[in-house]
Amino acid sequence: MANWDSARIAFLAAAEGTEQVELTEPWKAVRAEGGQPALISPARGRIQMFQHLDRGDTMPVDVPVGEASERDFVGLVLPGGVANPDQLRTDPAAVAFVQGFFTAGKAVAAICHAPWTLIEADVVRGRTLTSWPSLQTDLRNAGATWVDQEVVRCDNGPNVLVSSRKPDDLPAFCAAFTEVFGRHL
């Protein structure tokens, strides 16, 4: 059994637009294992989460993305929400932060629309993953193989990449990424 004590897991989210349940449920899964989730964001202070198109809760930012390093974390979780990854992919520090996990060979988990940020980071070429269905053309155009499955674990690359399609997939997503991250402790 992996020892999650003091294992820090990064969660990257924009100032607004993160699908709340896609951040909070994986966050709870990390805490249930004994790990320490940390919210990384281009925003300072708090982020505004959403429940589909309605404002949800806010959450405090632990580390501004420009001050964060993949060296300080076991893995990275990218929650979705349409606006969240659309904002992140336009932020050079956020894109560089994501790229750092791939360069370092550290596990990454992405759900729903989050692969937009992965596309911008140019880390999906040759990888197999899933997402919200509307991203399948974008992923294929970026060189990925898109599949319609609840959860996909891709080992064909410098790291392990776990992906899921939507909030309904969260139980399988959380089980898969915590198992993968646990192997890297």
C-alpha positions in Angstrom: 0.0 0.0 0.0 1.3 3.4 -1.0 2.2 5.9 1.7 0.4 9.1 0.8 1.6 11.0 3.9 2.9 14.4 2.7 2.3 13.5 -1.0 1.3 16.8 -2.6 -1.0 16.7 -5.7 -1.4 19.8 -7.8 -4.8 20.9 -9.1 -4.6 23.5 -11.8 -7.6 25.8 -12.3 -8.4 29.2 -13.9 -9.8 32.1 -12.0 -13.3 31.2 -13.2 -15.1 28.4 -15.0 -13.9 25.2 -13.3 -16.7 22.6 -13.1 -17.0 22.4 -9.3 -17.6 18.7 -8.9 -14.6 17.9 -11.2 -12.3 19.7 -8.7 -14.0 18.9 -5.4 -14.5 15.1 -6.0 -10.9 14.4 -7.0 -9.7 16.7 -4.2 -11.7 14.6 -1.7 -10.2 11.4 -3.3 -6.7 12.7 -2.7 -7.5 13.7 0.9 -9.1 10.3 1.5 -5.8 8.6 0.5 -4.0 10.9 3.0 -2.5 13.2 0.3 -2.3 16.9 0.3 -4.1 18.6 -2.6 -2.9 22.1 -3.6 -4.8 24.5 -5.8 -2.6 26.2 -8.4 -4.0 29.0 -10.5 -3.1 32.1 -12.5 -5.5 33.8 -10.1 -4.4 35.0 -6.6 -6.8 34.8 -3.7 -9.8 32.6 -4.7 -11.2 30.9 -7.8 -14.8 30.9 -8.7 -16.1 27.4 -9.5 -19.3 26.7 -11.5 -22.0 24.1 -11.5 -22.5 23.8 -15.2 -23.5 27.4 -16.1 -24.3 28.6 -12.6 -21.9 30.1 -10.1 -20.8 27.6 -7.5 -18.5 27.9 -4.5 -15.1 29.7 -4.4 -11.9 28.0 -3.3 -8.6 29.6 -2.0 -5.5 29.4 -4.2 -2.6 27.8 -2.5 0.2 28.7 -5.0 0.1 31.1 -8.0 1.0 29.2 -11.1 4.0 31.5 -11.8 5.5 30.4 -8.5 4.7 26.7 -8.8 7.0 23.9 -9.9 6.2 20.3 -10.8 9.2 19.3 -8.6 7.0 20.0 -5.6 4.2 17.6 -6.6 3.7 13.9 -7.2 1.1 14.4 -9.9 -1.3 16.9 -11.5 -5.1 16.9 -11.8 -6.8 19.0 -14.5 -10.5 19.5 -13.8 -12.7 20.6 -16.7 -15.5 23.1 -17.2 -15.6 24.7 -20.6 -14.2 28.1 -19.6 -11.5 26.7 -17.3 -9.2 25.1 -19.8 -10.0 27.7 -22.4 -8.5 30.3 -20.1 -5.6 28.1 -19.0 -4.4 27.4 -22.5 -3.9 31.2 -23.0 -1.7 31.5 -20.0 1.9 30.8 -20.7 2.8 30.0 -17.1 -0.1 27.5 -16.8 0.9 25.8 -20.1 4.6 25.6 -19.0 3.5 24.2 -15.6 1.6 21.4 -17.4 4.5 20.7 -19.7 6.8 20.3 -16.7 4.9 17.3 -15.5 5.3 15.5 -18.8 9.0 16.5 -19.1 9.5 15.2 -15.6 7.6 11.9 -16.3 5.0 12.7 -13.6 1.5 11.4 -13.8 -1.3 13.7 -15.0 -5.1 13.2 -14.8 -7.5 15.2 -17.0 -11.3 15.2 -17.2 -14.0 16.6 -19.5 -12.7 19.7 -21.3 -9.3 19.7 -19.5 -7.5 18.2 -22.6 -7.7 21.6 -24.3 -4.9 22.7 -22.0 -3.0 19.5 -22.9 -3.4 20.3 -26.6 -1.9 23.7 -26.0 1.0 22.2 -24.1 1.6 19.9 -27.1 1.7 16.8 -25.0 -1.1 14.6 -26.6 0.6 13.5 -29.8 0.8 9.7 -29.9 -1.3 9.4 -26.7 -4.7 7.8 -26.3 -7.3 9.6 -24.2 -10.9 10.5 -23.8 -12.7 13.8 -23.0 -16.0 15.5 -23.4 -17.1 14.4 -26.9 -16.8 17.9 -28.5 -13.0 17.8 -28.0 -12.5 14.6 -30.1 -11.7 16.5 -33.3 -9.3 18.9 -31.5 -7.5 15.9 -29.9 -7.2 14.0 -33.2 -5.9 17.1 -35.0 -3.3 17.4 -32.2 -2.1 13.8 -32.9 -4.0 11.9 -30.2 -6.2 8.9 -30.5 -9.6 9.7 -29.0 -11.8 6.9 -27.5 -15.2 7.1 -25.9 -14.6 5.3 -22.6 -15.3 6.1 -19.0 -11.7 6.2 -18.1 -8.5 5.8 -20.1 -5.0 5.1 -18.8 -2.3 5.8 -21.4 1.3 4.6 -20.7 2.5 5.4 -24.2 4.6 8.5 -23.4 6.9 10.0 -20.9 4.4 9.7 -18.1 1.0 8.1 -17.3 -2.0 10.0 -18.5 -5.4 9.3 -17.0 -8.5 10.8 -18.7 -12.3 10.7 -18.3 -15.2 12.2 -20.2 -17.6 13.9 -17.8 -18.8 14.2 -14.2 -20.6 10.9 -14.3 -17.2 9.3 -14.8 -15.8 10.7 -11.6 -15.8 7.5 -9.5 -13.8 5.6 -12.1 -11.6 8.7 -12.7 -10.8 9.1 -9.0 -10.1 5.4 -8.6 -7.8 5.3 -11.6 -5.7 8.4 -10.9 -5.3 7.7 -7.2 -4.0 4.2 -8.1 -1.6 5.6 -10.6 -0.4 8.5 -8.4 0.0 6.0 -5.5 2.5 4.0 -7.6 4.7 7.1 -7.8 5.0 7.8 -4.1 
